[in-house]
């Protein structure tokens, strides 16, 4: 699991990361495509799991029909150390605040149940590094 402090708007939207594609040998067995054991394990596939297959010019994309939780975005604070004139925070009447550390710890404990979780990212309207306990959160 990775912890990131950045802006996820720059992540690729297709869910495929920037690493070079891995190549696997697929076999046809009685007209059925067989995925290697390591691929099935990585996707959490068993004989009952439904998948979707998408085609495009680059090839075939296989995904679970019930996608697993892989990314979580946490907003530790809605407050910021800057006062930018164009910031959307100026257009609402919500009180600025910080996530309680106990709430954060409870959330992290609950997220441990999601075995497909790869990334937890700190971001939001506020500046995550402005939270007084961000070092402990990371």
C-alpha positions as CSV (number, residue, x, y, z in Angstrom):
1,X,0.0,0.0,0.0
2,X,1.3,3.5,-0.9
3,X,0.6,6.7,0.9
4,X,0.7,9.7,-1.4
5,X,0.4,13.4,-0.9
6,X,-0.3,14.8,-4.3
7,X,-3.1,15.8,-6.7
8,X,-4.8,12.7,-8.1
9,X,-6.2,14.7,-11.0
10,X,-2.9,13.9,-12.8
11,X,-3.3,10.1,-12.3
12,X,-4.4,8.2,-15.4
13,X,-8.1,7.8,-15.5
14,X,-8.1,4.3,-17.0
15,X,-6.8,2.7,-13.8
16,X,-3.7,1.4,-15.5
17,X,-0.5,2.7,-14.0
18,X,2.5,4.0,-15.8
19,X,4.6,0.9,-15.3
20,X,5.4,-1.0,-18.5
21,X,2.7,-3.6,-19.3
22,X,3.4,-7.1,-18.0
23,X,3.1,-9.9,-20.5
24,X,1.5,-13.2,-19.8
25,X,0.9,-16.2,-22.0
26,X,-2.8,-16.8,-22.3
27,X,-4.2,-20.2,-23.4
28,X,-7.4,-21.1,-25.1
29,X,-9.0,-24.2,-23.6
30,X,-12.2,-25.5,-25.3
31,X,-12.8,-22.0,-26.6
32,X,-12.2,-20.4,-23.2
33,X,-9.4,-18.0,-22.4
34,X,-7.4,-19.1,-19.3
35,X,-5.7,-16.5,-17.2
36,X,-2.5,-17.5,-15.4
37,X,-2.8,-18.3,-11.7
38,X,-0.7,-15.2,-10.8
39,X,-3.1,-12.9,-12.7
40,X,-6.2,-14.5,-11.2
41,X,-4.6,-14.1,-7.7
42,X,-3.7,-10.4,-8.3
43,X,-7.3,-9.6,-9.5
44,X,-8.8,-11.7,-6.7
45,X,-10.6,-13.9,-9.3
46,X,-12.1,-17.3,-8.6
47,X,-14.6,-19.4,-10.6
48,X,-17.5,-17.3,-9.4
49,X,-16.1,-13.9,-10.1
50,X,-17.6,-12.0,-13.0
51,X,-15.4,-10.0,-15.3
52,X,-15.8,-7.4,-17.9
53,X,-13.8,-7.4,-21.1
54,X,-13.2,-4.2,-23.0
55,X,-11.7,-3.9,-26.4
56,X,-9.8,-1.0,-27.9
57,X,-7.2,-0.3,-30.5
58,X,-4.4,-1.3,-28.1
59,X,-5.9,-4.6,-27.1
60,X,-8.1,-6.2,-24.5
61,X,-8.7,-4.9,-21.0
62,X,-10.0,-7.3,-18.3
63,X,-11.5,-6.0,-15.1
64,X,-13.7,-7.3,-12.3
65,X,-17.4,-6.6,-12.7
66,X,-17.4,-5.6,-9.1
67,X,-14.3,-3.5,-8.9
68,X,-12.3,-3.6,-5.7
69,X,-11.5,-0.5,-3.7
70,X,-7.9,0.4,-4.8
71,X,-7.6,4.1,-3.9
72,X,-8.8,6.2,-1.0
73,X,-8.6,9.9,-0.8
74,X,-8.5,11.4,2.7
75,X,-9.0,15.1,3.4
76,X,-7.2,15.7,6.7
77,X,-8.2,19.4,6.8
78,X,-10.3,21.8,4.9
79,X,-8.0,24.6,6.2
80,X,-5.1,26.1,4.4
81,X,-2.1,28.3,5.2
82,X,-2.7,30.3,2.0
83,X,-5.5,32.7,1.1
84,X,-5.6,32.5,-2.7
85,X,-8.2,34.8,-4.2
86,X,-9.4,32.1,-6.7
87,X,-9.8,29.3,-4.1
88,X,-13.2,27.7,-4.0
89,X,-13.1,27.8,-0.2
90,X,-14.2,31.4,-0.4
91,X,-17.5,30.4,-2.0
92,X,-19.0,28.4,0.9
93,X,-20.0,29.0,4.5
94,X,-18.7,25.7,5.9
95,X,-16.5,25.9,9.0
96,X,-12.9,25.0,8.4
97,X,-11.5,22.2,10.4
98,X,-9.1,19.3,11.0
99,X,-9.8,15.5,11.0
100,X,-9.5,14.1,14.5
101,X,-6.5,11.8,14.9
102,X,-8.7,9.1,16.5
103,X,-11.1,9.2,13.5
104,X,-8.1,8.9,11.1
105,X,-6.7,5.9,13.1
106,X,-10.2,4.2,13.0
107,X,-10.4,4.8,9.3
108,X,-7.0,3.3,8.7
109,X,-7.9,0.2,10.8
110,X,-11.1,-0.3,8.8
111,X,-9.3,0.1,5.5
112,X,-7.0,-2.8,6.4
113,X,-9.9,-5.1,5.5
114,X,-9.7,-4.1,1.9
115,X,-7.0,-6.4,0.4
116,X,-7.1,-4.7,-3.0
117,X,-6.2,-1.3,-1.5
118,X,-3.1,0.1,-3.2
119,X,-3.0,3.8,-2.5
120,X,-4.1,6.2,0.2
121,X,-3.8,9.8,-0.8
122,X,-4.0,12.9,1.3
123,X,-5.7,15.8,-0.5
124,X,-8.8,17.9,-0.7
125,X,-9.8,21.5,-0.6
126,X,-7.4,22.2,2.3
127,X,-3.7,21.8,2.4
128,X,-3.0,18.3,3.9
129,X,0.4,19.4,5.2
130,X,-1.3,22.1,7.2
131,X,-2.8,19.5,9.6
132,X,-0.9,19.7,12.9
133,X,-0.7,15.9,13.1
134,X,0.0,15.1,9.5
135,X,3.4,13.6,10.3
136,X,1.8,11.1,12.6
137,X,-0.9,10.3,10.0
138,X,1.7,9.6,7.4
